[in-house]
Amino acid sequence: MIVTDHKPNLVTVAVFGEFTLADYKEFEEQVNFKVKFEGPTSLLFDLREMANFTLDVAWEEIKFSRAHAHDFRRIAVLTGSQWIRWSAWLTQATVDAELRVFDEEAEALNWLGEAAPAA
């Protein structure tokens, strides 16, 4: 299950339990809408409560990252998992955005806020 939220220049996604393809498609819709109407945005993925993900999610993430390589300012990933850290590193190769992995939400939000365009 996922919970998504969007604010100016930021889409936040929190994953709880298994991350399914239906969840990923919901995330894609949010980002596509945001990018279409507001331009490049930043992302915060909170994966601290994710139990696992399906193989089709991994494949969809690869396709999505390649299709949206220029649509993100910064991507912050919250996780304690070494596997997810490694996966984030691989994603960095397919997007222009800065990508960092964090343990603490406050640090991630602070870093993402530095990338927000001046109002």
CORRAQUI-V933211 format. One record per residue. SS is DSSP state (H for helix, E for strand, - for the rest). PHI is phi in degrees with one decimal (none if undefined). NEAR is the number of other ideal C-beta (glycine too) atoms within 10 Angstrom. Layout:
SS:PHI:NEAR
SS:PHI:NEAR
This chain:
-:none:14
E:-125.3:19
E:-125.3:12
E:-116.2:14
E:-147.8:11
E:-135.0:15
E:-128.1:11
-:-54.8:10
-:67.1:19
E:-153.2:20
E:-116.4:22
E:-112.6:21
E:-130.0:21
E:-116.1:18
E:-108.7:25
E:-124.5:15
E:76.5:12
E:-81.4:13
E:-92.4:23
-:-103.1:17
H:-62.2:14
H:-61.4:12
H:-62.5:22
H:-63.3:22
H:-62.3:12
H:-62.9:15
H:-59.6:21
H:-58.6:16
H:-60.3:11
H:-60.0:18
H:-68.1:19
H:-59.4:14
H:-62.2:12
H:-59.9:20
H:-66.8:16
H:-62.4:9
H:-99.4:7
H:-125.7:12
-:86.1:11
-:-54.3:17
E:-132.2:24
E:-105.2:24
E:-125.3:24
E:-125.4:21
E:-103.7:25
E:-99.0:20
E:-108.8:20
E:-66.7:17
E:-104.9:12
E:-75.9:20
E:-82.1:9
E:-168.6:10
E:-141.2:20
-:-84.0:15
H:-60.5:8
H:-66.5:12
H:-67.9:20
H:-60.4:12
H:-66.1:12
H:-63.4:17
H:-63.0:19
H:-63.0:13
H:-63.5:11
H:-63.6:20
H:-59.7:19
H:-67.6:10
H:-71.3:12
-:-118.0:19
-:-58.1:12
-:-112.0:10
-:-96.6:20
E:-126.8:21
E:-81.9:19
E:-139.1:22
E:-128.3:24
E:-111.6:26
E:-119.3:22
E:-100.5:22
-:-164.5:20
-:-111.0:10
-:-87.7:14
H:-65.6:9
H:-62.0:8
H:-67.5:18
H:-58.9:12
H:-65.2:10
H:-62.4:17
H:-62.8:19
H:-60.4:12
H:-65.1:11
H:-61.5:17
H:-54.0:15
-:-71.0:8
-:-108.4:17
-:-127.7:18
-:-80.9:13
-:-67.1:23
E:-70.6:16
E:-131.6:19
E:-135.5:15
E:-107.7:22
E:-128.5:19
-:-95.3:10
-:-114.1:9
H:-63.3:15
H:-60.5:8
H:-63.7:13
H:-63.8:23
H:-64.5:16
H:-61.7:12
H:-63.3:16
H:-64.9:23
H:-64.3:12
H:-64.9:10
-:-91.7:18
-:-67.0:15
-:-66.8:9
-:-66.5:3
-:-84.6:5
